[in-house]
Amino acid sequence: MAGAPDPAAIEDRRARAIEESLDVRLRTRDPYPLLEVRNPLHGTGYLVMLPEFPARTSALCTCTDFARRGLGTCKHIEAGVRWLADHPEAVPVLRRERAPPPTTGLWKKIDERENELLQDPAPLSQRWRRPGALLIDPRGPE
């Protein structure tokens, strides 16, 4: 059974988001902020999704730290939260009268990809990313 996330480890991610020169760019605003967070020093870049900003409860990042540590955050998410706090124009304004965006068959495609995973010999750690990738780019792999 996993314990509660280590507060010191979470604070470390927040400090690193401030200390490191991370470049944050808005990819899409609607239906939720999708950010690209790059580290020019290391030449890395990851996607950060913040669907319930300012809450971090459903935040996701494509980095390995987020996937492996189970903290619910990483320096990229923390940098994204700070960036959005400084750029309120990038946060979508949710209105109750607005209808939810059409899914255009997205969930059907995700279900199809999940079914394909049963026949795929690749390691599970690589297979599970494919259905979720449709949430980032509904066009799928080129």
PyMOL commands that set and color helices and strands:
alter all, ss='L'
color gray80, all
select helices_A, chain A and resi 7-19+64-69+75-86+88-90+106-117+124-127+129-136
alter helices_A, ss='H'
color red, helices_A
select strands_A, chain A and resi 23-28+34-39+44-49+60-61
alter strands_A, ss='S'
color yellow, strands_A
deselect
rebuild
show_as cartoon
